[in-house]
Amino acid sequence: MCCKSEILEADFECTNLNLQALVETLRKKVLDSLFNYEPRTDDDFLLKFLRVRNYNIEKAFKNLEKYYWNIFNNLKLPKNLVPSDVFAAFNSGAATFLRQRCLGRRILMLQAKLWDPKQISFKEMQHSLIFQAEYVSTELMTQENGVIAICDMTGFSISHVYKINLMDIKRVAILCQVSYFWIKNQLH
């Protein structure tokens, strides 16, 4: 990963905008409006929202609002969630980002056959996916190109159906599309 000054210089050359001023403006807006969420305001975090919205402060801020609302209200994530809480879900391989890329995009592979709902709850799977999404969303190439999601339903059975509901699936889709801006135009 680049250091902060390299990222800022690269973005500045690409956009011909005063990037630091945009980051500062977005930071002030976030601190003034989203204080209930104890938001992150570091440059790298704010830049990922600015980049994906073509450096439009209002659109980036709206994405930040949706991001925090989804994380803390829609998914009701605990504030003290740690990686060890999702270790079993992560190790199952049922939801994982592949190392290789397609057209610069990260590939998210969801495989029903690798998820044993008797051992790992759907909520644990969600939390594992969120940890991974937070990580890949820090990558400049992912911010620029997005993510491709492949959902392999082989092995999906009635035991899976009993452990999830349509609202759970909707929440994950909203999180991926709106909060992590992986799919800029649509979700198939």
Buried (B, 14 or more C-beta within 10 A) or exposed (E): EEEEEEBBEEBBEEBEEEBEEBBBBBBEBBEEEBEEBEBBBEBBBBBBBBBBBEBBBEBBBBBBBBBBBBBBEBBEBEEEEEEEBBEBBBEBEBBBBEEEBEEEBBBBBBBBBBBBBEEBBBBBBBBBBBBBBEEBBEBBEBBEBBBBBEEEEEEBEEEBEEBBEEEBEEBBEBBBBBBBBBBEEEEE
